[in-house]
Amino acid sequence: MMPALKGIIIIQKMKGPNILYIDKTALAKYFIDFDGEDVQMNLHLQKSQSQEYKGTAEIFYFEGKDGYGGNKFANDFYIDDQDILELLEEHEGEIVELVVELIK
């Protein structure tokens, strides 16, 4: 079964990078196991046509403490040169379904 995530796009605005969630799930954290893999991602947005991206996934997610006792987060999600997080930020509040699978 291919990993899929469906829900409302939510952006947590913070100092530093914003964190993109689908409902309560951090997108980059959910798909981190695909980092460095050749993938195909199908993106179904509520208000636009389905989109497909193929290429090498570059995914990074970190959560921890900074040197001042606060929380620190960082996240990136690229497929080749396409910034998936930036693409989805334009659709904040919309329902999205993402399906990612390995390309053999």
N, CA, C and O of each residue as an XYZ file, in Angstrom:
416
protein
N       0.844     -1.190      0.000
C       0.000      0.000      0.000
C       0.883      1.245      0.000
O       1.872      1.306      0.730
N       0.532      2.227     -0.809
C       1.295      3.466     -0.910
C       0.908      4.402      0.234
O      -0.273      4.537      0.554
N       1.900      5.047      0.849
C       1.581      6.011      1.897
C       0.768      7.171      1.336
O       1.127      7.768      0.321
N      -0.321      7.474      2.006
C      -1.193      8.573      1.593
C      -1.517      9.419      2.818
O      -1.566      8.921      3.943
N      -1.732     10.679      2.580
C      -2.078     11.610      3.646
C      -3.149     12.538      3.103
O      -2.967     13.161      2.057
N      -4.266     12.631      3.815
C      -5.375     13.481      3.363
C      -5.858     14.327      4.527
O      -6.021     13.833      5.642
N      -6.087     15.616      4.256
C      -6.601     16.504      5.284
C      -6.465     17.954      4.868
O      -6.227     18.260      3.700
N      -6.617     18.834      5.826
C      -6.570     20.279      5.589
C      -5.138     20.779      5.775
O      -4.464     20.424      6.742
N      -4.689     21.603      4.842
C      -3.352     22.188      4.908
C      -3.340     23.284      5.977
O      -4.113     24.240      5.919
N      -2.448     23.120      6.948
C      -2.307     24.080      8.048
C      -0.832     24.502      8.116
O       0.065     23.661      8.061
N      -0.599     25.786      8.234
C       0.770     26.285      8.339
C       0.962     26.876      9.732
O       0.245     27.790     10.139
N       1.946     26.335     10.459
C       2.299     26.872     11.762
C       3.412     27.875     11.538
O       4.540     27.504     11.213
N       3.092     29.143     11.714
C       4.067     30.202     11.486
C       4.938     30.350     12.731
O       4.446     30.450     13.855
N       6.245     30.360     12.489
C       7.207     30.415     13.586
C       8.359     31.317     13.187
O       8.490     31.699     12.024
N       9.202     31.659     14.171
C      10.476     32.274     13.821
C      11.263     31.218     13.073
O      11.284     30.058     13.485
N      11.899     31.590     12.001
C      12.584     30.595     11.180
C      11.579     29.991     10.210
O      10.620     30.657      9.819
N      11.784     28.756      9.823
C      10.897     28.164      8.818
C       9.521     27.828      9.390
O       9.395     27.429     10.548
N       8.494     27.998      8.558
C       7.156     27.567      8.940
C       7.082     26.047      8.843
O       7.835     25.429      8.090
N       6.176     25.452      9.603
C       5.958     24.013      9.544
C       4.606     23.779      8.878
O       3.597     24.356      9.285
N       4.593     22.925      7.849
C       3.363     22.634      7.128
C       2.788     21.317      7.627
O       3.464     20.288      7.640
N       1.523     21.373      8.037
C       0.817     20.199      8.537
C      -0.338     19.862      7.605
O      -0.919     20.737      6.962
N      -0.655     18.581      7.547
C      -1.911     18.114      6.972
C      -2.688     17.619      8.180
O      -2.347     16.597      8.774
N      -3.734     18.353      8.538
C      -4.412     18.196      9.820
C      -3.356     18.344     10.922
O      -2.787     19.427     11.058
N      -3.077     17.322     11.699
C      -2.108     17.457     12.800
C      -0.795     16.747     12.512
O       0.013     16.551     13.419
N      -0.571     16.361     11.258
C       0.626     15.606     10.885
C       1.582     16.487     10.096
O       1.212     17.042      9.061
N       2.821     16.617     10.588
C       3.852     17.386      9.865
C       4.177     16.640      8.578
O       4.594     15.483      8.615
N       3.988     17.302      7.438
C       4.139     16.652      6.136
C       5.516     16.047      5.943
O       5.619     14.879      5.568
N       6.573     16.800      6.185
C       7.930     16.297      5.972
C       8.236     15.127      6.906
O       8.923     14.185      6.512
N       7.736     15.179      8.127
C       7.972     14.091      9.081
C       7.287     12.808      8.611
O       7.851     11.722      8.747
N       6.087     12.921      8.066
C       5.312     11.758      7.628
C       6.015     11.013      6.488
O       6.011      9.782      6.457
N       6.618     11.757      5.553
C       7.222     11.147      4.374
C       8.747     11.037      4.457
O       9.387     10.773      3.439
N       9.349     11.232      5.636
C      10.808     11.275      5.776
C      11.494     10.004      5.275
O      12.639     10.069      4.828
N      10.836      8.872      5.337
C      11.457      7.616      4.892
C      11.740      7.593      3.392
O      12.476      6.726      2.920
N      11.174      8.524      2.640
C      11.398      8.595      1.200
C      12.598      9.470      0.834
O      12.915      9.615     -0.347
N      13.265     10.051      1.826
C      14.404     10.917      1.543
C      15.466     10.156      0.744
O      15.869      9.053      1.114
N      15.909     10.767     -0.357
C      16.950     10.175     -1.198
C      16.442      9.136     -2.191
O      17.224      8.591     -2.970
N      15.157      8.861     -2.173
C      14.571      7.847     -3.061
C      13.967      8.503     -4.308
O      13.578      9.671     -4.279
N      13.896      7.742     -5.396
C      13.170      8.188     -6.590
C      11.696      7.891     -6.366
O      11.309      6.747     -6.126
N      10.881      8.934     -6.449
C       9.461      8.804     -6.101
C       8.562      9.429     -7.161
O       8.991     10.205     -8.015
N       7.317      9.055     -7.059
C       6.245      9.716     -7.799
C       5.238     10.166     -6.753
O       4.802      9.367     -5.924
N       4.867     11.436     -6.787
C       3.875     11.956     -5.855
C       2.683     12.465     -6.639
O       2.823     13.268     -7.561
N       1.511     11.988     -6.262
C       0.265     12.487     -6.830
C      -0.370     13.406     -5.803
O      -0.540     13.044     -4.639
N      -0.711     14.585     -6.251
C      -1.232     15.646     -5.392
C      -2.633     16.005     -5.879
O      -2.819     16.424     -7.021
N      -3.612     15.835     -4.996
C      -4.995     16.135     -5.339
C      -5.470     17.266     -4.430
O      -5.672     17.074     -3.231
N      -5.643     18.439     -5.018
C      -6.114     19.603     -4.266
C      -7.601     19.794     -4.503
O      -8.120     19.497     -5.579
N      -8.266     20.291     -3.489
C      -9.709     20.474     -3.521
C     -10.161     21.398     -4.662
O     -11.176     21.133     -5.306
N      -9.420     22.468     -4.908
C      -9.883     23.495     -5.845
C      -9.100     23.554     -7.153
O      -9.217     24.531     -7.892
N      -8.299     22.521     -7.457
C      -7.559     22.547     -8.717
C      -7.333     21.119     -9.207
O      -7.648     20.151     -8.515
N      -6.784     21.010    -10.404
C      -6.551     19.704    -11.004
C      -5.459     18.946    -10.259
O      -4.605     19.534     -9.595
N      -5.512     17.631    -10.389
C      -4.466     16.789     -9.804
C      -3.135     17.091    -10.478
O      -3.079     17.443    -11.657
N      -2.071     16.945     -9.707
C      -0.732     17.188    -10.214
C       0.139     15.992     -9.866
O      -0.091     15.310     -8.867
N       1.145     15.745    -10.706
C       2.052     14.632    -10.484
C       3.489     15.132    -10.560
O       3.840     15.908    -11.449
N       4.312     14.684     -9.625
C       5.720     15.043     -9.598
C       6.538     13.763     -9.511
O       6.219     12.865     -8.732
N       7.597     13.684    -10.315
C       8.499     12.532    -10.292
C       9.922     13.032    -10.139
O      10.295     14.060    -10.704
N      10.711     12.300     -9.375
C      12.107     12.649     -9.217
C      12.648     12.153     -7.895
O      12.030     11.324     -7.226
N      13.803     12.667     -7.526
C      14.443     12.278     -6.274
C      13.917     13.156     -5.142
O      13.943     14.384     -5.226
N      13.444     12.509     -4.091
C      12.910     13.229     -2.932
C      14.047     13.683     -2.028
O      14.945     12.906     -1.704
N      13.998     14.939     -1.630
C      14.905     15.480     -0.621
C      14.033     15.987      0.511
O      13.397     17.036      0.405
N      14.015     15.226      1.598
C      13.112     15.525      2.708
C      13.927     15.637      3.990
O      14.778     14.795      4.278
N      13.654     16.689      4.752
C      14.350     16.919      6.008
C      13.333     17.370      7.042
O      12.477     18.209      6.758
N      13.428     16.812      8.239
C      12.567     17.246      9.336
C      13.358     17.158     10.633
O      14.001     16.144     10.907
N      13.309     18.214     11.428
C      13.981     18.243     12.718
C      13.106     18.972     13.706
O      12.543     20.024     13.401
N      12.995     18.406     14.897
C      12.382     19.125     16.008
C      13.222     18.846     17.242
O      13.604     17.707     17.507
N      13.499     19.885     17.977
C      14.338     19.739     19.164
C      14.383     21.042     19.932
O      13.555     21.928     19.722
N      15.334     21.153     20.803
C      15.487     22.353     21.631
C      16.600     23.225     21.073
O      17.629     22.732     20.610
N      16.371     24.536     21.127
C      17.461     25.439     20.753
C      18.301     25.711     22.005
O      18.009     25.176     23.075
N      19.308     26.514     21.878
C      20.210     26.791     23.000
C      19.608     27.629     24.106
O      20.234     27.822     25.147
N      18.398     28.130     23.896
C      17.759     29.011     24.873
C      16.570     28.358     25.568
O      15.808     29.038     26.256
N      16.403     27.052     25.397
C      15.308     26.347     26.065
C      14.005     26.322     25.275
O      13.010     25.764     25.738
N      14.002     26.915     24.098
C      12.796     26.902     23.273
C      12.815     25.741     22.299
O      13.806     25.018     22.197
N      11.722     25.571     21.590
C      11.632     24.518     20.588
C      12.133     25.031     19.246
O      11.937     26.195     18.898
N      12.778     24.152     18.505
C      13.282     24.498     17.188
C      12.780     23.459     16.198
O      12.823     22.257     16.462
N      12.306     23.940     15.059
C      11.810     23.064     14.006
C      12.449     23.465     12.686
O      12.731     24.640     12.449
N      12.671     22.487     11.844
C      13.130     22.742     10.481
C      12.541     21.652      9.599
O      12.433     20.497     10.011
N      12.162     22.028      8.384
C      11.614     21.041      7.465
C      11.768     21.489      6.028
O      11.644     22.672      5.712
N      12.042     20.522      5.159
C      12.117     20.734      3.716
C      11.529     19.513      3.040
O      11.601     18.402      3.566
N      10.948     19.726      1.874
C      10.411     18.619      1.083
C      10.484     19.038     -0.381
O       9.695     19.860     -0.847
N      11.437     18.464     -1.090
C      11.620     18.728     -2.508
C      11.489     17.428     -3.285
O      11.843     16.359     -2.786
N      10.988     17.520     -4.490
C      11.100     16.456     -5.472
C      11.813     17.107     -6.647
O      11.264     17.968     -7.335
N      13.053     16.673     -6.858
C      13.982     17.363     -7.754
C      14.023     18.832     -7.358
O      14.351     19.128     -6.209
N      13.708     19.759     -8.242
C      13.787     21.181     -7.901
C      12.462     21.775     -7.436
O      12.390     22.971     -7.157
N      11.422     20.966     -7.348
C      10.093     21.463     -6.953
C       9.973     21.474     -5.427
O      10.063     20.427     -4.786
N       9.772     22.657     -4.852
C       9.586     22.811     -3.413
C       8.129     22.495     -3.082
O       7.242     23.318     -3.313
N       7.888     21.311     -2.545
C       6.521     20.849     -2.276
C       5.880     21.673     -1.162
O       4.692     21.984     -1.236
N       6.640     22.029     -0.141
C       6.082     22.828      0.955
C       5.635     24.199      0.462
O       4.553     24.668      0.815
N       6.464     24.837     -0.351
C       6.112     26.153     -0.902
C       4.869     26.054     -1.781
O       3.995     26.920     -1.726
N       4.794     25.016     -2.578
C       3.630     24.797     -3.432
C       2.355     24.678     -2.602
O       1.332     25.273     -2.938
N       2.421     23.913     -1.528
C       1.233     23.687     -0.703
C       0.865     24.893      0.157
O      -0.305     25.072      0.494
N       1.846     25.722      0.518
C       1.543     26.918      1.321
C       0.533     27.822      0.617
O      -0.248     28.511      1.273
N       0.548     27.820     -0.706
C      -0.390     28.642     -1.478
C      -1.831     28.156     -1.330
O      -2.763     28.858     -1.721
N      -2.019     26.962     -0.771
C      -3.352     26.361     -0.665
C      -3.755     26.153      0.795
O      -4.541     25.258      1.104
N      -3.218     26.978      1.685
C      -3.543     26.855      3.106
C      -5.056     26.870      3.303
O      -5.758     27.685      2.705
N      -5.552     25.969      4.140
C      -6.982     25.878      4.435
C      -7.745     24.956      3.504
O      -8.907     24.645      3.768
N      -7.123     24.512      2.425
C      -7.784     23.603      1.488
C      -7.545     22.152      1.893
O      -6.612     21.841      2.632
N      -8.401     21.282      1.396
C      -8.222     19.850      1.599
C      -7.295     19.335      0.507
O      -7.441     19.682     -0.665
N      -6.340     18.500      0.911
C      -5.368     17.935     -0.025
C      -5.239     16.432      0.248
O      -5.409     15.976      1.379
N      -4.943     15.691     -0.788
C      -4.558     14.287     -0.641
C      -3.250     14.081     -1.379
O      -3.130     14.423     -2.555
N      -2.270     13.521     -0.685
C      -0.949     13.240     -1.250
C      -0.709     11.737     -1.208
O      -0.931     11.088     -0.186
N      -0.256     11.199     -2.322
C       0.116      9.781     -2.385
C       1.537      9.730     -2.932
O       1.814     10.295     -3.990
N       2.436      9.061     -2.223
C       3.824      8.951     -2.639
C       4.170      7.474     -2.799
O       3.848      6.648     -1.945
N       4.838      7.157     -3.922
C       5.282      5.786     -4.131
C       6.672      5.787     -4.734
O       7.069      6.733     -5.414
N       7.409      4.716     -4.477
C       8.736      4.558     -5.028
C       8.651      4.249     -6.517
O       7.755      3.531     -6.960
N       9.588      4.794     -7.282
C       9.707      4.474     -8.704
C      10.754      3.380     -8.817
O      11.856      3.507     -8.282
N      10.412      2.324     -9.503
C      11.346      1.200     -9.644
C      12.071      1.263    -10.946
O      12.897      0.397    -11.235
